[in-house]
Amino acid sequence: NQLGPRLGQNMVACVDSDYDYLLQGATSTSRQISNSRYVFQTYAYAIENFQCYAGSLHEACVLATMNDHPLVDLVGFMTLYSQIAYPLFVWSIWYYRKRILNEFSIMDFCSFVRLDHVSVRHPEECLMAMDKRVKHKLRDLEHRHPEALEEIEAMKAELEKLGVTPDNTYMFIQGHHIMESVTMKILTPVCNALRREREEEIKRLAEHHVQFRNELTCYERSLLPVDVVLKKQDGFKDSPVYKKLEKDIREFLKRIR
């Protein structure tokens, strides 16, 4: 709030949107972010959501393992995750707009859309378990607030205009949660399996033990942890949410020239 009056052509602010973009002026912070020409926001919840952009996850696995085998359909996985989380996410936004935070907070919401153990062979199983939790909570919220059902449906249409759909909800959920409790939960076992595949290939192609050890050592030294790769890669630039931010910056630069 103290920064607001100082913003102008010579000073801009760049912020994570959190829920402020979706609250659409329901709080003073949301109003300041939405109404200022000199505040650039992520639109996605935070920078971590960009790093977890589904379209870039396969390439991140390739860079982390030097193995391009598409072991799991990561775009499909994140899409299905989003579809399951979406109806409960809309309720989360409703609660924040109503400021009933003691009844259903962001942390409460995240506890229902976390992933437990992820099996590379059957990644859908963890999503099925999450689906059960979400549906149980939805029944509870609908029972508590039947008067909100029409508002919830109207809010879905409003959120769609803001770029939130059932397929991309993960871009607007708390970034730290998406990184730690979703993306890393699926990428860690996937990358472990891909590395084992590559090590087996090195072993199979080696003509003797010394060659195997030398090539394995070279392979291991070339690897980066997948969380480091996620922070380095820029595949998120293909994301529609990022393009919206990019458009804002281009228009701002035109205005001040």
Secondary structure, 3 states (H helix, E strand, C coil): CCCHHHCECCECEEECCCCHHHHCCCCHHHHHHHHCCCEEECCCCCHHHHHCCHHHHHHHHHHHHCCCCCCCCHHHHHHHHHHHHHHHHHHHHHHHHHCCCCCCCHHHHHHHCCCCCCCCCCCHHHHHHHHHHHHHHHHHHHHHCHHHHHHHHHHHHHHHHCCCCCCCHHHCCCHHHHHHHHHHHHHHHHHHHHHHHHHHHHHHHCCCHHHHHHHHHHHHHCCCCHHHHHHHCCHHHHCHHHHHHHHHHHHHHHHHC
